[in-house]
Amino acid sequence: MRLRVEFTTEPFDLDQAPAHAVVAREVIEAAELDAVDVGPFGNTAEGGADTVLAAVDALLRKSLQAGATRISLQVNVVGAAGEGAE
């Protein structure tokens, strides 16, 4: 199964990326995910279910430790059940 994760971390700072946003970006870029898109107002990445779920766990833990006060997260199934299952 393939998953797509979309997330944002808060609080926002438009002048410079806050530490929690930098940490979130580093976690996602270090994971072996496909189609990573990091932006100022939202981030997306796709990959196998196990890889995405592990990255989400690390993202939540590390972003909160780095000062995030809110993390908005959405996970969608993008591949049919049984396709490329991990």
Buried (B, 14 or more C-beta within 10 A) or exposed (E): BBBBBBBBBBEEEEEEBBBBBBBBBBBBEEBEBEEBEBEEEEBBBBBBBEBBBBBBEBBBEBBBEBBBEEBEEEBEEBBEEEEEEE
